[in-house]
Amino acid sequence: MRSTKASAAVTRLNARDADYRYSMGITASGFFYLLRTDSAGGATERISGELTQEEFIELANRTGPQKKVKVSRLDVAFEQQLKQRK
């Protein structure tokens, strides 16, 4: 199914952003659009135009707070060694 990657992107977005509930819509011509509802259950608003699957996934990944990448002290030490070699 075409929308599996898009729905997974919306699921990741909902996991990152607790302030809103996101969902996706699909037009008859196969384009996707992103919908947002606040956590209080207010009105649903459309926050994007009609997008292709790739554009929709990119938008969903950029929307909302981003997950911080954990960096271990060993990774930091390795990067410093790489910088010293140059």
NORZI-V474314 format. One record per residue. N is the residue number from 1. PSI is psi in whole degrees, 0 to 359 (999 if undefined). D_CENTER is the distance of its C-alpha to the mean C-alpha in Angstrom with 1 decimal. Layout:
N PSI D_CENTER
N PSI D_CENTER
This chain:
1 137 19.5
2 326 17.3
3 3 14.6
4 314 14.0
5 322 11.2
6 317 9.6
7 328 10.3
8 323 9.0
9 321 5.4
10 322 6.4
11 316 8.2
12 320 6.0
13 317 4.5
14 327 8.3
15 328 9.3
16 327 8.0
17 107 9.4
18 347 13.0
19 334 14.2
20 159 12.8
21 125 12.4
22 149 10.1
23 168 11.5
24 153 12.0
25 152 15.3
26 130 17.1
27 168 20.2
28 334 23.4
29 3 23.0
30 12 19.8
31 155 17.3
32 153 14.1
33 153 13.2
34 134 10.8
35 148 12.8
36 136 12.8
37 136 15.6
38 163 16.7
39 341 17.6
40 355 21.2
41 28 21.0
42 196 21.6
43 147 21.3
44 133 18.3
45 144 17.2
46 121 15.8
47 7 13.4
48 162 13.3
49 191 16.0
50 125 16.6
51 155 14.4
52 170 15.0
53 315 12.9
54 318 12.0
55 321 11.3
56 315 9.2
57 319 6.9
58 317 7.0
59 315 6.5
60 323 3.5
61 331 2.4
62 338 5.3
63 146 5.4
64 180 7.1
65 146 8.8
66 146 8.1
67 130 9.8
68 138 13.2
69 129 14.8
70 133 18.2
71 124 21.1
72 164 24.5
73 332 27.8
74 322 28.7
75 318 25.8
76 316 26.9
77 321 30.5
78 318 29.7
79 323 27.9
80 322 31.0
81 321 33.3
82 320 31.5
83 324 31.9
84 331 35.6
85 329 36.3
86 999 35.4
